[in-house]
């Protein structure tokens, strides 16, 4: 390899390293600048700088709490999901994006200042009759320009209003996403709690079946019972064991579904051996309001409806923006040039120049494009208003359905309590008769089956009541940790 090629390669390597270092330094400088001026026009909403909270709560979520290792409460499950779920992070990022758009609309009211500098060198050789004359001239020039829009057709105001509406809509969408995930996690938690209650009562039924078998064996040993009764008791015990094992599988499956709904990483599924808390007191105070009051509450507070209204307002602002683009604008400009203007040839003289001007721009004809842009903006308004009407009808229909379901579930809850109490009394009465040899095994097994049915109805009624109650709150747009 020749020396020239080695030297040339070294030069290119050094140049590449220099460019890389310059690019890295420029990136570091830009990062420092953007850090110091992260939000100079105060467009970021307050909730981005504070902990997020549910729309129905006054206190924020505790996102710094440690992950429980054994027992999991409903509040902890909801906080884990809302603090870590990727869909919530997407909604929060949408808020930051719309906040940036709001800041950009505010920046349109401020002047734009630009500056630049250039250095030129001219080397010329002019042959003469006796010898050659060589000239070498260098010139450094720089400039500063300020441009400020003084008047427009209302486009900046409409852009700011549209950005404000879209930011508020993003916040409302974030609230709607919080409540949607709140409902999903709550439903999954209640499913797991119902599955656990079902497993517990199946284990209790197995214990009763075992006691019945022991009593049958004692009666048979004393000659007061028959082998047929003992065999029937064994069959009932085997069936109870099978149902208990099956209920355990359903419970474990429901716990896994809860972890998936909470968006926990798959690597943690096997590490968690969570159990859920015991039943908590149920309250019917939420149903004291009439359906009309729930409808009024949903119309005023539901985050999805708020987002739809704000998006309709943004569509109207968009129409004003399009219309203003066809109106006159007035700009003020002032520039300062030293030793020439940008892209100007080399000059031997030193100069300083100041230019001040006012520019009036009046659009006259754009090939009818403005007409079609206005037509498209008006069509978008119709689309957003129709979507708002559809969403209002959907929300009001869902809240009416949820109110009816919650009312029915509350009545079923009260009826299931009476049924369970009566079944327990009947079982205690028949057990005393069976142990005394007065009642046969068929009557005992029948009463046990009735108690199992009553317990199953109680579990179903509690699950339906919890789901209907929180679904009513969610459809009204006020579901939060305070409602648990």
C-alpha positions as CSV (number, residue, x, y, z in Angstrom):
1,X,0.0,0.0,0.0
2,X,1.4,3.4,-1.0
3,X,2.2,6.1,1.5
4,X,-0.2,8.5,-0.2
5,X,-3.1,6.1,0.3
6,X,-2.2,5.6,4.0
7,X,-2.0,9.3,4.5
8,X,-5.3,9.9,2.7
9,X,-7.0,7.2,4.7
10,X,-5.8,8.8,7.9
11,X,-7.1,12.2,6.9
12,X,-10.5,10.7,6.2
13,X,-10.5,8.9,9.5
14,X,-9.6,12.0,11.4
15,X,-12.3,14.0,9.5
16,X,-15.0,11.4,10.3
17,X,-14.0,11.4,14.0
18,X,-14.2,15.2,14.0
19,X,-17.7,15.1,12.5
20,X,-18.8,12.4,15.0
21,X,-17.5,14.5,17.9
22,X,-19.2,17.6,16.5
23,X,-22.5,15.8,16.1
24,X,-22.3,14.4,19.6
25,X,-21.5,17.8,21.1
26,X,-24.3,19.3,19.1
27,X,-26.7,16.7,20.4
28,X,-25.5,17.3,24.0
29,X,-25.9,21.0,23.6
30,X,-29.4,20.6,22.1
31,X,-30.4,18.3,25.0
32,X,-29.2,20.9,27.5
33,X,-31.1,23.7,25.8
34,X,-34.3,21.7,25.6
35,X,-33.9,20.7,29.3
36,X,-33.6,24.3,30.4
37,X,-36.5,25.4,28.2
38,X,-38.7,22.4,28.5
39,X,-42.0,24.4,28.8
40,X,-41.2,28.2,28.4
41,X,-44.8,29.0,27.4
42,X,-46.5,27.0,30.2
43,X,-48.5,24.7,27.9
44,X,-48.1,21.5,30.0
45,X,-51.2,20.8,32.2
46,X,-50.7,20.5,35.9
47,X,-51.6,16.8,36.0
48,X,-48.4,16.0,34.0
49,X,-46.2,17.3,36.8
50,X,-48.2,15.7,39.6
51,X,-49.3,12.1,40.3
52,X,-52.3,11.0,38.3
53,X,-55.6,10.4,40.0
54,X,-58.9,8.9,39.1
55,X,-61.6,11.3,37.9
56,X,-63.8,10.3,40.9
57,X,-60.9,10.7,43.5
58,X,-59.4,13.7,45.2
59,X,-56.1,12.0,46.2
60,X,-53.6,10.8,43.6
61,X,-52.6,7.2,43.0
62,X,-49.7,5.8,45.1
63,X,-47.5,4.7,42.2
64,X,-44.4,4.4,44.4
65,X,-45.9,1.7,46.6
66,X,-44.1,-1.6,46.6
67,X,-45.6,-4.6,44.8
68,X,-47.4,-6.9,47.3
69,X,-46.1,-10.5,47.5
70,X,-48.9,-12.4,49.2
71,X,-52.3,-10.8,49.8
72,X,-53.6,-8.4,47.1
73,X,-56.3,-5.9,47.9
74,X,-58.6,-4.4,45.2
75,X,-57.1,-0.9,45.7
76,X,-53.6,-2.3,45.2
77,X,-54.6,-4.1,42.1
78,X,-56.1,-1.0,40.6
79,X,-53.1,1.2,41.5
80,X,-50.7,-1.4,40.0
81,X,-52.7,-1.4,36.8
82,X,-53.2,2.3,36.4
83,X,-49.6,3.1,37.2
84,X,-48.0,0.5,35.0
85,X,-50.4,-0.3,32.1
86,X,-49.0,0.7,28.7
87,X,-52.3,2.0,27.5
88,X,-52.3,4.6,30.3
89,X,-48.8,5.6,29.3
90,X,-50.0,6.0,25.7
91,X,-52.8,8.3,26.9
92,X,-50.4,10.3,29.0
93,X,-48.1,10.7,26.0
94,X,-51.0,11.9,23.9
95,X,-51.5,14.7,26.5
96,X,-47.9,15.7,26.2
97,X,-48.2,15.8,22.4
98,X,-51.2,18.0,22.5
99,X,-49.6,20.2,25.1
100,X,-46.7,20.7,22.7
101,X,-49.2,21.7,20.0
102,X,-50.7,24.2,22.4
103,X,-47.2,25.6,23.1
104,X,-46.6,25.9,19.3
105,X,-49.8,27.8,18.9
106,X,-48.7,30.2,21.6
107,X,-45.3,30.6,20.0
108,X,-47.1,32.0,16.9
109,X,-47.7,35.3,18.7
110,X,-44.0,35.8,19.4
111,X,-41.5,37.3,17.0
112,X,-39.0,35.1,15.1
113,X,-35.3,36.1,15.3
114,X,-32.7,34.6,13.1
115,X,-29.0,35.3,12.7
116,X,-26.2,34.0,10.6
117,X,-22.6,34.6,9.6
118,X,-20.4,33.8,6.7
119,X,-16.7,34.1,5.8
120,X,-15.5,34.3,2.2
121,X,-12.0,34.3,0.7
122,X,-11.0,35.3,-2.8
123,X,-7.6,34.5,-4.3
124,X,-7.1,35.9,-7.8
125,X,-4.1,36.0,-10.2
126,X,-4.0,38.6,-12.9
127,X,-1.1,38.2,-15.4
128,X,0.7,41.4,-16.4
129,X,3.2,42.1,-19.2
130,X,6.1,41.7,-16.9
131,X,4.9,39.6,-13.9
132,X,1.7,38.1,-12.3
133,X,-0.3,40.1,-9.7
134,X,-2.0,38.0,-7.0
135,X,-4.7,39.3,-4.7
136,X,-6.0,37.6,-1.6
137,X,-9.1,39.1,0.0
138,X,-11.1,37.9,3.0
139,X,-14.5,39.1,4.1
140,X,-16.6,38.3,7.2
141,X,-20.3,39.2,7.1
142,X,-23.2,38.5,9.5
143,X,-26.8,39.5,9.9
144,X,-29.7,39.5,12.3
145,X,-33.4,39.5,11.2
146,X,-36.5,39.9,13.3
147,X,-39.9,39.1,11.8
148,X,-43.2,39.6,13.7
149,X,-46.7,39.0,12.5
150,X,-48.8,41.9,13.6
151,X,-52.1,41.1,12.1
152,X,-53.9,38.1,10.7
153,X,-57.4,37.0,10.0
154,X,-57.9,35.3,13.4
155,X,-55.9,32.2,12.5
156,X,-53.6,32.3,15.4
157,X,-56.4,32.7,17.9
158,X,-58.4,29.9,16.3
159,X,-55.2,27.7,16.3
160,X,-54.7,28.4,20.0
161,X,-58.3,27.6,20.8
162,X,-58.2,24.4,18.8
163,X,-55.0,23.3,20.5
164,X,-56.5,24.1,23.9
165,X,-59.6,22.1,23.1
166,X,-57.6,19.1,21.8
167,X,-55.4,19.2,25.0
168,X,-58.5,19.1,27.2
169,X,-59.9,16.3,25.0
170,X,-56.7,14.4,25.5
171,X,-57.0,14.8,29.3
172,X,-60.6,13.7,29.2
173,X,-59.6,10.7,27.0
174,X,-56.9,9.9,29.6
175,X,-59.6,9.9,32.3
176,X,-61.8,7.7,30.2
177,X,-59.0,5.2,29.7
178,X,-58.3,5.3,33.5
179,X,-62.0,4.4,34.2
180,X,-62.1,1.8,31.5
181,X,-59.0,0.0,33.0
182,X,-60.5,0.6,36.4
183,X,-63.6,-1.3,35.4
184,X,-61.6,-4.1,33.7
185,X,-59.4,-4.7,36.8
186,X,-62.3,-4.5,39.2
187,X,-64.2,-7.0,37.1
188,X,-61.2,-9.4,37.0
189,X,-60.7,-8.9,40.8
190,X,-64.3,-9.7,41.5
191,X,-64.1,-12.7,39.3
192,X,-61.1,-14.0,41.3
193,X,-62.9,-13.2,44.5
194,X,-66.0,-15.0,43.3
195,X,-63.9,-18.0,42.2
196,X,-62.2,-18.0,45.6
197,X,-65.6,-17.9,47.4
198,X,-66.8,-20.7,45.2
199,X,-63.7,-22.8,46.1
200,X,-64.2,-22.0,49.8
201,X,-67.8,-23.1,49.8
202,X,-66.9,-26.3,47.8
203,X,-64.3,-27.1,50.5
204,X,-66.9,-26.5,53.2
205,X,-69.3,-28.8,51.3
206,X,-66.6,-31.4,51.1
207,X,-66.2,-31.1,54.9
208,X,-69.9,-31.6,55.4
209,X,-69.9,-34.6,53.1
210,X,-67.1,-36.1,55.1
211,X,-69.0,-35.5,58.4
212,X,-72.0,-37.1,56.8
213,X,-70.0,-40.2,55.8
214,X,-68.5,-40.4,59.3
215,X,-72.0,-40.2,60.8
216,X,-73.3,-42.9,58.4
217,X,-70.4,-45.2,59.5
218,X,-71.3,-44.7,63.1
219,X,-74.9,-45.4,62.5
220,X,-74.1,-48.5,60.5
221,X,-71.8,-49.7,63.3
222,X,-74.6,-49.3,65.9
223,X,-77.1,-51.1,63.6
224,X,-79.1,-47.9,63.1
225,X,-78.1,-47.4,59.5
226,X,-77.5,-49.5,56.4
227,X,-74.5,-50.1,54.1
228,X,-76.5,-48.4,51.3
229,X,-76.6,-45.2,53.2
230,X,-72.8,-45.3,53.8
231,X,-72.2,-45.9,50.1
232,X,-74.4,-43.0,49.1
233,X,-72.4,-40.8,51.6
234,X,-69.1,-42.0,49.9
235,X,-70.5,-41.0,46.5
236,X,-71.5,-37.6,47.8
237,X,-68.0,-37.1,49.3
238,X,-66.3,-38.1,46.1
239,X,-68.5,-35.7,44.1
240,X,-67.7,-32.9,46.6
241,X,-64.0,-33.6,46.3
242,X,-64.2,-33.4,42.5
243,X,-66.1,-30.1,42.6
244,X,-63.6,-28.7,45.1
245,X,-60.6,-29.6,42.8
246,X,-62.4,-28.1,39.8
247,X,-63.2,-24.9,41.8
248,X,-59.5,-24.6,42.7
249,X,-58.6,-24.8,39.0
250,X,-61.1,-22.0,38.2
251,X,-59.7,-19.9,41.1
252,X,-56.1,-20.2,39.8
253,X,-57.2,-19.4,36.3
254,X,-59.0,-16.2,37.6
255,X,-55.9,-15.1,39.4
256,X,-53.8,-15.5,36.2
257,X,-56.5,-13.5,34.3
258,X,-56.2,-10.8,36.9
259,X,-52.5,-10.5,36.5
260,X,-52.8,-10.3,32.7
261,X,-55.4,-7.5,33.1
262,X,-53.0,-5.7,35.4
263,X,-50.4,-5.9,32.6
264,X,-47.8,-7.6,34.8
265,X,-44.9,-9.0,32.8
266,X,-45.2,-12.7,32.0
267,X,-41.9,-13.3,33.8
268,X,-43.7,-12.4,37.1
269,X,-46.7,-14.6,36.7
270,X,-45.1,-17.7,38.2
271,X,-43.3,-15.6,40.9
272,X,-46.6,-14.3,42.4
273,X,-48.6,-16.5,44.7
274,X,-51.2,-13.8,45.4
275,X,-54.4,-14.3,47.3
276,X,-57.2,-11.8,47.5
277,X,-58.6,-10.1,50.5
278,X,-61.7,-11.3,52.3
279,X,-65.1,-9.9,51.5
280,X,-65.7,-6.3,52.4
281,X,-68.9,-4.5,53.4
282,X,-71.4,-3.8,50.6
283,X,-73.1,-0.4,50.5
284,X,-76.3,0.5,48.7
285,X,-76.0,4.2,49.3
286,X,-75.0,4.7,45.7
287,X,-78.4,3.6,44.5
288,X,-80.3,6.2,46.4
289,X,-80.2,8.6,43.5
290,X,-83.0,8.4,40.9
291,X,-82.2,7.5,37.3
292,X,-82.7,11.1,36.2
293,X,-79.9,12.2,38.6
294,X,-77.6,9.5,37.2
295,X,-78.3,10.7,33.7
296,X,-77.6,14.3,34.6
297,X,-74.4,13.3,36.3
298,X,-73.2,11.3,33.3
299,X,-74.1,14.0,30.9
300,X,-72.0,16.5,32.9
301,X,-69.0,14.4,34.0
302,X,-68.5,11.4,31.7
303,X,-64.9,11.8,30.3
304,X,-65.8,10.3,27.0
305,X,-68.6,12.9,26.5
306,X,-66.3,15.7,27.5
307,X,-63.7,14.5,25.0
308,X,-66.3,14.3,22.2
309,X,-67.5,17.8,23.0
310,X,-64.0,19.2,23.0
311,X,-63.2,17.5,19.7
312,X,-66.3,19.1,18.2
313,X,-65.1,22.5,19.4
314,X,-61.7,21.8,17.9
315,X,-63.4,21.1,14.6
316,X,-65.2,24.4,14.7
317,X,-61.9,26.1,15.4
318,X,-60.4,24.3,12.4
319,X,-63.0,25.9,10.2
320,X,-62.0,29.3,11.5
321,X,-58.4,28.5,10.8
322,X,-59.1,27.6,7.2
323,X,-61.3,30.6,6.7
324,X,-58.6,32.9,8.1
325,X,-55.9,31.6,5.7
326,X,-57.7,33.5,2.9
327,X,-57.6,36.8,4.8
328,X,-54.9,39.5,4.7
329,X,-51.8,39.4,6.9
330,X,-49.5,42.1,8.1
331,X,-45.8,41.4,9.1
332,X,-43.2,43.6,10.5
333,X,-39.5,42.9,9.6
334,X,-36.3,44.5,10.6
335,X,-32.8,43.3,9.5
336,X,-29.2,44.3,10.2
337,X,-26.5,43.3,7.7
338,X,-22.8,43.8,8.1
339,X,-20.5,43.5,5.1
340,X,-23.3,42.3,2.7
341,X,-26.3,40.1,2.7
342,X,-26.5,36.3,2.8
343,X,-25.5,34.5,-0.5
344,X,-24.1,37.8,-1.8
345,X,-20.8,37.9,-3.6
346,X,-17.5,39.1,-2.1
347,X,-17.2,42.8,-1.8
348,X,-14.1,44.9,-1.2
349,X,-15.9,47.5,0.8
350,X,-17.1,47.4,4.4
351,X,-20.8,48.1,4.8
352,X,-23.5,48.2,7.4
353,X,-27.1,48.1,6.4
354,X,-30.4,48.3,8.3
355,X,-33.7,47.4,6.7
356,X,-37.1,48.0,8.2
357,X,-40.3,47.0,6.5
358,X,-44.0,46.2,6.8
359,X,-45.4,43.6,4.5
360,X,-49.1,43.3,3.7
361,X,-50.2,40.1,2.0
362,X,-53.7,39.9,0.4
363,X,-54.6,36.5,-1.1
364,X,-56.7,37.1,-4.2
365,X,-57.1,33.8,-6.0
366,X,-56.1,30.2,-5.0
367,X,-57.8,28.2,-7.7
368,X,-60.9,27.7,-5.6
369,X,-58.9,25.5,-3.2
370,X,-60.1,27.6,-0.2
371,X,-63.7,26.8,-1.1
372,X,-63.1,23.0,-0.8
373,X,-61.0,23.3,2.3
374,X,-63.8,25.2,4.0
375,X,-66.3,22.6,2.8
376,X,-64.1,19.8,4.2
377,X,-63.8,21.6,7.5
378,X,-67.6,22.0,7.8
379,X,-68.1,18.3,7.0
380,X,-65.7,17.4,9.8
381,X,-67.8,19.5,12.1
382,X,-70.9,17.5,11.1
383,X,-69.0,14.3,11.7
384,X,-67.9,15.3,15.2
385,X,-71.4,16.5,16.1
386,X,-72.9,13.2,14.9
387,X,-70.3,11.2,16.8
388,X,-71.2,13.3,19.9
389,X,-74.9,12.5,19.5
390,X,-74.2,8.8,19.0
391,X,-71.9,8.7,22.1
392,X,-74.5,10.5,24.3
393,X,-77.2,8.1,23.3
394,X,-74.8,5.2,24.0
395,X,-73.8,6.5,27.4
396,X,-77.4,7.3,28.5
397,X,-78.6,3.8,27.3
398,X,-75.8,2.1,29.2
399,X,-76.4,4.0,32.4
400,X,-80.2,3.3,32.3
401,X,-79.4,-0.4,31.8
402,X,-76.8,-0.4,34.6
403,X,-79.2,1.4,37.0
404,X,-81.8,-1.3,36.3
405,X,-79.3,-4.1,36.7
406,X,-77.9,-2.6,40.0
407,X,-81.4,-2.3,41.4
408,X,-82.3,-5.9,40.5
409,X,-78.9,-7.1,41.8
410,X,-79.5,-5.4,45.1
411,X,-82.9,-7.1,45.5
412,X,-81.3,-10.5,44.6
413,X,-78.6,-9.9,47.2
414,X,-81.2,-9.4,49.9
415,X,-83.1,-12.5,48.8
416,X,-80.0,-14.6,48.6
417,X,-79.2,-13.7,52.2
418,X,-82.6,-14.9,53.4
419,X,-82.2,-18.1,51.3
420,X,-78.8,-18.9,52.8
421,X,-79.9,-18.4,56.3
422,X,-82.9,-20.7,55.8
423,X,-80.8,-23.4,54.2
424,X,-78.3,-23.3,57.1
425,X,-81.1,-23.7,59.6
426,X,-82.6,-26.6,57.7
427,X,-79.2,-28.3,57.5
428,X,-78.7,-27.9,61.3
429,X,-82.1,-29.4,62.0
430,X,-81.7,-32.4,59.6
431,X,-78.2,-33.1,60.9
432,X,-79.5,-33.5,64.4
433,X,-82.2,-35.8,63.2
434,X,-79.8,-37.8,61.1
435,X,-77.2,-38.3,63.9
436,X,-80.1,-39.4,66.1
437,X,-81.1,-41.9,63.5
438,X,-84.5,-40.3,62.8
439,X,-83.7,-38.9,59.3
440,X,-82.3,-41.0,56.4
441,X,-79.3,-40.3,54.2
442,X,-81.5,-39.1,51.3
443,X,-83.0,-36.3,53.3
444,X,-79.5,-35.3,54.6
445,X,-78.0,-35.2,51.1
446,X,-81.0,-33.3,49.8
447,X,-80.6,-30.6,52.5
448,X,-76.9,-30.4,51.8
449,X,-77.5,-29.9,48.1
450,X,-80.0,-27.2,48.9
451,X,-77.4,-25.4,51.1
452,X,-74.9,-25.7,48.3
453,X,-77.4,-24.1,45.9
454,X,-78.1,-21.4,48.4
455,X,-74.4,-20.6,48.8
456,X,-73.9,-20.6,45.0
457,X,-76.8,-18.2,44.7
458,X,-75.3,-16.0,47.4
459,X,-72.0,-15.9,45.6
460,X,-73.6,-15.1,42.3
461,X,-75.8,-12.4,43.8
462,X,-72.8,-10.7,45.5
463,X,-70.8,-10.8,42.3
464,X,-73.7,-9.4,40.2
465,X,-74.2,-6.6,42.8
466,X,-70.6,-5.6,42.9
467,X,-70.3,-5.6,39.1
468,X,-73.6,-3.7,38.5
469,X,-72.8,-1.1,41.2
470,X,-69.3,-0.3,39.8
471,X,-70.6,-0.5,36.2
472,X,-73.2,2.2,37.2
473,X,-70.5,4.4,38.6
474,X,-68.2,3.8,35.6
475,X,-71.0,4.6,33.1
476,X,-71.7,7.8,35.0
477,X,-68.0,8.7,34.8
478,X,-67.4,8.9,38.5
479,X,-65.8,5.6,39.3
480,X,-62.8,5.9,41.5
481,X,-61.0,4.3,44.4
482,X,-63.3,6.3,46.8
483,X,-66.2,4.2,45.4
484,X,-64.7,0.9,46.6
